[in-house]
Amino acid sequence: MTDRRMWREPSFDLMAKFLQVNWIYVLLLCALACVGYTALFSAGGGPGPFATRHVMRFAVGLLIMLGIGLVDIRVIARLAWPAWLFGVTLLVLVLRMGHVGKGAQRWLELGGLQVQPSELMKLALVLALASWFHRASWEKVGNPLFLVPPLAAVLIPVGLILKEPNLGTATITAMLGGAMFFAAGVRWWKFVAVIAPIPLLAKFAYSHMHDYQRARIDTFLHPESDPLGAGYNIIQSKIALGSGGMWGKGFMQGTQAHLDFLPEKQTDFIFTIIGEEFGFVGGLAVMSLLCLIILGGMLIALRCRHQFGRLVALGISCNFFLYVFVNIAMVMGVIPVGGVPLPLVSHGGSAMLTVMVGFGVLMSVHVHRNVEFPLADDEA
């Protein structure tokens, strides 16, 4: 029988917890932030206006990450559904009083800081789904009625994000929810039943998209049809990546970026600066570092004794992977441009905060990987 006191009385031995922090993982995150500083230094032509802010934000984010990492994971588990409800509330507020930028209403002004609630919602969704599934037996997960509440927990924020409109983030949120369902043991045929109708609905969905969303898809399929308009960004991105060759043109020697041919070079297209100035080898090195961070998160999941921590670690690792995949595939022209930053590399305070909070929860899973959660029978 699980000792219920272990659930009710979290440990407060902060020094012991501090020593259990995965410092190798922290060093990997610091290395990625250094890559971001280097790329932003080049993008801005010096430490300002991007690189210095990047370092300051990462330093604050690192303190936040370590602070959350020392919080008992069972305390975080108790806050999972309140966090989900808080995230949904913020999404509703965005639709009513959010900041409008580039044709979309996605940000809230909080104390002078622009926050994108859809990014925070993804972390809250991971916690909520992990809380729902972590005590469920194999038989219970196979019951379709048991899946209705977590499915609603995914569809509600996805619907609100679509209304902003933000198709890219809504798609990533839905994929993240699907990954959590898969990790929890939902049968594969249920995924087939959901995915199979998508091609049939594609034409209907396309006809109901906003003009700018249809333009992104058309540009993705035929970027050369409008080289000075809708296709300009992706064409310049491909030119920058290709011109870097094997070893690159050298630090701060990239012509596409420094002659202002490359748009949004400090945010969405930051990877193109790396590719142009450090070449294929530099880009491959950065992608290897990103893979190590993703694999490190999965290793934390495998070493965790409790299902809640395993699901949370897998969810946060999957979210980071989706960030990376969408951004790099976007600048290479593999998928339509979606406005997703490269985490810890692109310029931006809201994205940095969200990612570091997520890594803080991941670190809490690692530090508290051996704690015990109550069984379902203990909750009567």
Backbone torsions as a table, in degrees:
resi	resn	phi	psi	omega
1	MET	NA	131.9	179.0
2	THR	-68.2	135.7	179.1
3	ASP	-72.4	112.8	-176.5
4	ARG	-66.8	-21.1	178.8
5	ARG	-65.7	-26.4	179.3
6	MET	-68.4	-25.1	175.6
7	TRP	-82.0	-37.9	-173.7
8	ARG	-84.2	-23.4	-173.1
9	GLU	-123.8	80.3	178.4
10	PRO	-61.5	152.8	-179.5
11	SER	-76.0	142.7	179.2
12	PHE	-120.0	20.1	178.3
13	ASP	-79.8	85.4	-172.6
14	LEU	-66.1	-36.4	-178.9
15	MET	-64.8	-42.9	178.2
16	ALA	-63.1	-40.1	178.7
17	LYS	-66.3	-41.0	-178.8
18	PHE	-59.1	-38.8	-179.6
19	LEU	-71.1	-20.1	-179.3
20	GLN	-90.3	-2.8	177.7
21	VAL	-59.5	139.7	178.7
22	ASN	-78.4	89.4	-173.8
23	TRP	-71.5	-25.5	175.2
24	ILE	-64.1	-41.6	178.2
25	TYR	-65.0	-39.7	177.2
26	VAL	-61.0	-41.3	178.5
27	LEU	-63.9	-36.6	176.9
28	LEU	-62.8	-41.9	178.1
29	LEU	-65.5	-39.5	177.8
30	CYS	-64.2	-39.0	178.0
31	ALA	-62.9	-40.8	178.6
32	LEU	-66.4	-38.5	176.9
33	ALA	-63.9	-34.5	176.6
34	CYS	-66.2	-37.6	174.2
35	VAL	-60.0	-43.6	178.0
36	GLY	-62.0	-41.5	178.9
37	TYR	-61.2	-44.2	-179.0
38	THR	-62.3	-46.1	-179.0
39	ALA	-66.7	-39.9	-179.6
40	LEU	-73.2	-30.7	173.7
41	PHE	-59.9	-44.1	178.7
42	SER	-68.7	-42.1	-178.6
43	ALA	-61.3	-36.3	-178.5
44	GLY	-93.0	-3.2	-178.1
45	GLY	71.7	19.9	-178.1
46	GLY	159.2	-174.5	-177.5
47	PRO	-65.6	-26.7	176.6
48	GLY	-107.7	154.4	3.2
49	PRO	-95.5	-0.5	-171.3
50	PHE	-102.6	-46.9	-169.4
51	ALA	-64.5	-45.2	-177.8
52	THR	-63.3	-43.6	177.1
53	ARG	-61.9	-36.7	179.9
54	HIS	-60.7	-45.6	179.9
55	VAL	-64.3	-43.8	-179.7
56	MET	-62.7	-43.9	179.5
57	ARG	-65.3	-39.4	179.7
58	PHE	-66.8	-38.7	178.6
59	ALA	-61.2	-44.4	177.0
60	VAL	-64.8	-43.3	179.5
61	GLY	-62.7	-35.8	179.0
62	LEU	-65.5	-40.8	176.6
63	LEU	-64.2	-41.5	177.9
64	ILE	-62.9	-43.5	180.0
65	MET	-60.0	-47.2	-179.5
66	LEU	-66.5	-36.9	177.8
67	GLY	-63.3	-45.4	178.3
68	ILE	-66.9	-35.0	179.8
69	GLY	-61.5	-24.7	179.8
70	LEU	-87.5	-9.9	178.2
71	VAL	-76.8	133.3	-179.4
72	ASP	-57.9	132.8	-176.6
73	ILE	-62.7	-25.0	179.0
74	ARG	-72.5	-29.5	173.5
75	VAL	-67.8	-43.1	177.9
76	ILE	-61.9	-38.5	179.2
77	ALA	-60.9	-37.6	179.2
78	ARG	-65.7	-26.7	-176.6
79	LEU	-92.7	3.1	-172.6
80	ALA	-60.5	-55.1	-177.6
81	TRP	-72.3	-36.9	170.8
82	PRO	-58.9	-36.4	177.4
83	ALA	-65.3	-40.4	177.6
84	TRP	-62.0	-45.4	180.0
85	LEU	-63.5	-39.2	177.6
86	PHE	-63.9	-40.9	178.9
87	GLY	-64.1	-42.0	178.1
88	VAL	-64.1	-40.2	177.9
89	THR	-60.0	-42.7	178.4
90	LEU	-64.1	-38.6	178.5
91	LEU	-64.3	-37.9	176.7
92	VAL	-65.9	-41.2	178.9
93	LEU	-63.7	-36.1	178.0
94	VAL	-59.1	-42.3	-178.8
95	LEU	-67.6	-25.6	-177.4
96	ARG	-93.9	-37.0	-173.2
97	MET	-142.2	21.7	-177.4
98	GLY	-75.5	163.3	178.2
99	HIS	-78.8	132.7	179.7
100	VAL	-95.5	128.8	177.8
101	GLY	-148.4	132.2	178.7
102	LYS	55.4	39.2	174.7
103	GLY	81.9	6.6	-178.4
104	ALA	-134.2	155.4	-178.7
105	GLN	-113.2	94.1	-168.3
106	ARG	-128.1	-10.6	-170.9
107	TRP	-120.8	150.4	171.8
108	LEU	-115.8	141.6	175.9
109	GLU	-90.4	110.7	-180.0
110	LEU	-123.1	103.8	178.2
111	GLY	60.3	36.8	179.9
112	GLY	85.3	-5.4	179.6
113	LEU	-107.3	130.5	176.1
114	GLN	-83.6	119.4	-178.3
115	VAL	-113.6	135.6	177.4
116	GLN	-102.0	98.6	-175.2
117	PRO	-58.5	-26.7	-179.6
118	SER	-62.9	-30.2	177.4
119	GLU	-73.0	-42.6	177.2
120	LEU	-65.1	-31.8	-178.6
121	MET	-62.9	-33.8	-179.2
122	LYS	-63.3	-40.7	177.1
123	LEU	-67.5	-43.1	177.8
124	ALA	-61.3	-36.9	179.2
125	LEU	-65.3	-41.8	177.6
126	VAL	-59.2	-46.0	-179.5
127	LEU	-64.3	-42.8	-178.1
128	ALA	-64.8	-45.7	-179.9
129	LEU	-66.9	-37.5	176.5
130	ALA	-64.2	-39.2	177.6
131	SER	-64.1	-36.5	-178.9
132	TRP	-71.7	-41.8	-171.4
133	PHE	-90.4	-15.3	-165.7
134	HIS	-70.7	-20.3	178.0
135	ARG	-106.7	5.1	-174.8
136	ALA	-81.5	136.0	176.5
137	SER	-78.8	168.6	178.5
138	TRP	-60.0	-40.3	-179.6
139	GLU	-66.1	-40.5	-178.8
140	LYS	-66.9	-40.0	178.7
141	VAL	-63.5	-29.1	178.7
142	GLY	-77.6	-8.6	179.6
143	ASN	-82.7	117.7	-178.1
144	PRO	-57.7	-34.6	-179.7
145	LEU	-65.8	-32.1	178.7
146	PHE	-65.9	-23.9	-176.7
147	LEU	-88.2	-6.9	-177.4
148	VAL	-65.3	-50.0	179.4
149	PRO	-60.2	-46.9	178.6
150	PRO	-66.2	-30.8	176.5
151	LEU	-65.5	-40.4	176.2
152	ALA	-64.7	-35.6	179.0
153	ALA	-63.8	-25.6	176.7
154	VAL	-85.9	-45.8	-172.7
155	LEU	-69.4	-33.8	-178.9
156	ILE	-62.2	-54.1	178.0
157	PRO	-65.9	-34.9	177.9
158	VAL	-60.9	-43.0	178.0
159	GLY	-63.3	-41.5	179.3
160	LEU	-66.4	-38.0	178.9
161	ILE	-68.3	-36.6	177.4
162	LEU	-63.3	-31.0	-178.7
163	LYS	-74.9	-11.2	-175.0
164	GLU	-64.6	-44.1	-1.8
165	PRO	-94.8	148.1	178.5
166	ASN	-147.4	81.1	-175.2
167	LEU	-63.4	-39.8	-177.3
168	GLY	-62.2	-50.7	-178.9
169	THR	-67.5	-35.6	177.2
170	ALA	-62.8	-41.3	178.7
171	THR	-64.7	-43.6	179.6
172	ILE	-64.3	-40.2	178.5
173	THR	-62.4	-42.5	177.9
174	ALA	-64.1	-41.4	178.4
175	MET	-64.8	-38.9	177.8
176	LEU	-63.4	-42.7	176.3
177	GLY	-61.6	-41.7	177.8
178	GLY	-62.0	-39.4	178.3
179	ALA	-64.2	-37.3	178.0
180	MET	-67.2	-39.7	176.6
181	PHE	-61.5	-43.5	-179.6
182	PHE	-64.0	-44.4	180.0
183	ALA	-64.4	-29.6	-179.6
184	ALA	-78.0	-10.2	176.4
185	GLY	103.1	15.5	176.9
186	VAL	-64.2	135.8	-174.6
187	ARG	-60.9	144.6	-174.2
188	TRP	-64.4	-31.6	-176.3
189	TRP	-66.3	-24.3	176.6
190	LYS	-68.5	-35.1	176.6
191	PHE	-67.2	-40.1	178.3
192	VAL	-61.5	-40.6	-179.3
193	ALA	-64.2	-32.7	179.8
194	VAL	-80.4	-40.0	-173.6
195	ILE	-79.4	-32.6	-173.9
196	ALA	-54.8	-41.8	-178.0
197	PRO	-75.2	-9.7	-173.7
198	ILE	-58.5	-46.8	178.5
199	PRO	-59.3	-33.7	179.9
200	LEU	-70.7	-27.9	-178.6
201	LEU	-91.6	-4.3	-173.8
202	ALA	-61.8	-44.7	-178.6
203	LYS	-64.7	-40.1	178.0
204	PHE	-63.2	-44.6	-179.8
205	ALA	-64.0	-39.7	-179.7
206	TYR	-61.6	-40.5	-178.6
207	SER	-69.0	-20.1	-179.1
208	HIS	-103.8	6.8	177.4
209	MET	-76.3	160.9	171.7
210	HIS	-70.3	159.6	-177.0
211	ASP	-58.8	-41.7	-177.3
212	TYR	-68.8	-29.6	178.1
213	GLN	-71.5	-41.8	175.7
214	ARG	-64.3	-36.0	179.2
215	ALA	-63.7	-37.4	178.5
216	ARG	-63.6	-41.7	-179.9
217	ILE	-68.5	-44.4	179.1
218	ASP	-62.4	-39.4	179.0
219	THR	-66.4	-39.0	177.6
220	PHE	-60.4	-41.6	-178.1
221	LEU	-76.3	-36.4	-177.2
222	HIS	-139.7	70.5	-177.0
223	PRO	-65.0	-27.4	-177.6
224	GLU	-74.5	-10.7	-178.8
225	SER	-71.2	-21.3	178.4
226	ASP	-143.0	69.1	-171.9
227	PRO	-65.8	-22.6	-180.0
228	LEU	-103.9	0.5	-179.9
229	GLY	-120.5	-110.4	-174.8
230	ALA	-64.0	-30.3	-178.0
231	GLY	-88.3	0.2	-173.4
232	TYR	-62.1	-48.2	-174.6
233	ASN	-57.9	-51.7	-174.5
234	ILE	-70.1	-34.7	177.7
235	ILE	-63.4	-46.1	179.4
236	GLN	-65.7	-34.9	177.9
237	SER	-63.9	-44.1	179.0
238	LYS	-65.3	-38.8	178.1
239	ILE	-61.9	-44.2	-179.3
240	ALA	-63.1	-45.5	-179.5
241	LEU	-64.6	-43.4	-178.5
242	GLY	-68.4	-34.2	-177.1
243	SER	-71.8	-15.3	179.2
244	GLY	-71.4	-24.1	179.1
245	GLY	62.7	-150.5	-177.3
246	MET	-76.1	-44.9	-172.1
247	TRP	-112.2	-7.6	177.6
248	GLY	88.2	170.3	-179.0
249	LYS	-88.0	-10.5	-178.6
250	GLY	107.6	154.8	-177.2
251	PHE	-59.9	126.9	-179.7
252	MET	63.7	21.3	179.1
253	GLN	-109.6	6.8	-178.9
254	GLY	-72.9	121.8	-176.0
255	THR	-77.0	-38.2	-178.1
256	GLN	-61.0	-41.6	-178.6
257	ALA	-76.2	-46.4	-171.9
258	HIS	-81.2	-14.1	172.7
259	LEU	-99.1	12.5	174.1
260	ASP	62.7	27.8	170.8
261	PHE	-77.6	-26.9	-174.0
262	LEU	-93.4	116.0	-179.5
263	PRO	-81.3	156.1	176.7
264	GLU	48.7	39.7	-173.1
265	LYS	-67.9	-22.0	-178.6
266	GLN	-90.7	-9.4	-177.0
267	THR	-121.4	-94.6	-172.9
268	ASP	-63.0	-33.8	-172.9
269	PHE	-108.3	29.9	-178.8
270	ILE	-64.8	-31.1	-178.3
271	PHE	-66.3	-25.9	179.5
272	THR	-68.0	-31.5	175.5
273	ILE	-64.5	-42.8	178.1
274	ILE	-61.6	-45.0	-179.5
275	GLY	-65.7	-38.5	-178.5
276	GLU	-72.9	-40.9	-173.6
277	GLU	-89.1	-25.4	-178.2
278	PHE	-120.3	1.2	171.0
279	GLY	70.7	-168.7	-179.6
280	PHE	-61.5	-39.2	-178.9
281	VAL	-64.8	-44.2	179.2
282	GLY	-65.7	-42.5	177.5
283	GLY	-63.0	-40.5	178.7
284	LEU	-65.4	-37.5	178.3
285	ALA	-64.0	-42.3	178.9
286	VAL	-65.9	-42.3	178.3
287	MET	-65.0	-33.6	176.3
288	SER	-64.9	-40.5	177.7
289	LEU	-64.2	-41.9	177.3
290	LEU	-62.3	-40.0	178.1
291	CYS	-64.8	-38.9	178.0
292	LEU	-61.7	-39.4	178.7
293	ILE	-65.7	-42.4	178.5
294	ILE	-64.8	-46.8	179.9
295	LEU	-65.2	-34.6	176.9
296	GLY	-62.4	-40.1	176.7
297	GLY	-64.5	-39.6	177.8
298	MET	-67.4	-35.3	177.3
299	LEU	-65.1	-38.9	175.4
300	ILE	-59.8	-40.4	178.1
301	ALA	-62.9	-42.9	-177.7
302	LEU	-67.0	-30.6	-176.9
303	ARG	-86.8	-6.1	-177.4
304	CYS	-81.9	138.7	-177.2
305	ARG	-81.9	-26.4	-174.0
306	HIS	-106.9	147.1	-175.1
307	GLN	-65.0	-35.3	179.2
308	PHE	-59.2	-49.0	-179.7
309	GLY	-63.8	-39.7	178.6
310	ARG	-61.4	-45.8	-179.1
311	LEU	-66.2	-40.5	179.1
312	VAL	-63.8	-46.5	-179.1
313	ALA	-62.6	-42.4	177.8
314	LEU	-65.4	-39.8	179.8
315	GLY	-65.0	-43.8	-180.0
316	ILE	-67.8	-39.5	177.2
317	SER	-64.3	-40.0	178.4
318	CYS	-66.1	-40.1	178.3
319	ASN	-62.1	-43.3	177.9
320	PHE	-63.7	-42.1	177.9
321	PHE	-59.7	-42.8	-179.0
322	LEU	-64.7	-40.0	173.2
323	TYR	-52.4	-54.3	-173.6
324	VAL	-64.8	-48.4	-176.8
325	PHE	-61.6	-48.0	-176.5
326	VAL	-64.1	-42.4	-178.1
327	ASN	-65.6	-50.7	-176.4
328	ILE	-69.0	-41.1	177.6
329	ALA	-64.4	-33.4	179.9
330	MET	-65.3	-48.8	-176.8
331	VAL	-71.8	-19.2	176.4
332	MET	-87.2	-7.5	-179.5
333	GLY	82.5	15.3	-180.0
334	VAL	-77.8	-34.1	177.1
335	ILE	-131.3	163.5	179.3
336	PRO	-61.6	151.5	178.3
337	VAL	-63.8	129.6	-174.6
338	GLY	-128.2	0.0	177.2
339	GLY	70.5	39.6	179.1
340	VAL	-106.9	125.9	-178.1
341	PRO	-76.2	161.5	173.0
342	LEU	-89.2	114.3	-170.6
343	PRO	-60.3	136.3	179.5
344	LEU	65.9	5.7	177.6
345	VAL	-119.4	-46.8	179.9
346	SER	-70.0	155.4	175.8
347	HIS	-76.2	136.5	177.7
348	GLY	151.2	128.3	-176.8
349	GLY	-80.2	-39.0	-177.4
350	SER	-64.7	-45.1	179.1
351	ALA	-64.4	-40.5	179.0
352	MET	-61.6	-45.4	-179.9
353	LEU	-60.7	-46.4	-177.8
354	THR	-62.0	-46.2	-178.8
355	VAL	-63.8	-42.1	-177.6
356	MET	-71.7	-34.1	173.5
357	VAL	-62.6	-42.5	177.4
358	GLY	-61.3	-43.7	178.2
359	PHE	-67.3	-28.7	174.9
360	GLY	-64.1	-43.4	176.5
361	VAL	-63.9	-40.3	177.3
362	LEU	-61.0	-40.4	178.9
363	MET	-67.8	-34.5	175.7
364	SER	-62.9	-38.2	176.3
365	VAL	-60.6	-43.9	-179.7
366	HIS	-65.3	-47.0	-177.4
367	VAL	-64.4	-35.8	-176.4
368	HIS	-108.9	34.0	-176.2
369	ARG	-68.2	-18.7	-176.6
370	ASN	-104.9	4.1	179.1
371	VAL	-73.1	162.9	-178.7
372	GLU	-112.8	139.3	175.0
373	PHE	-101.9	152.1	178.0
374	PRO	-68.9	147.8	174.8
375	LEU	-77.9	163.4	-178.4
376	ALA	-60.0	-35.6	-178.6
377	ASP	-69.2	-18.5	-177.6
378	ASP	-81.6	-7.5	-168.9
379	GLU	-92.2	0.6	178.9
380	ALA	-67.9	NA	NA
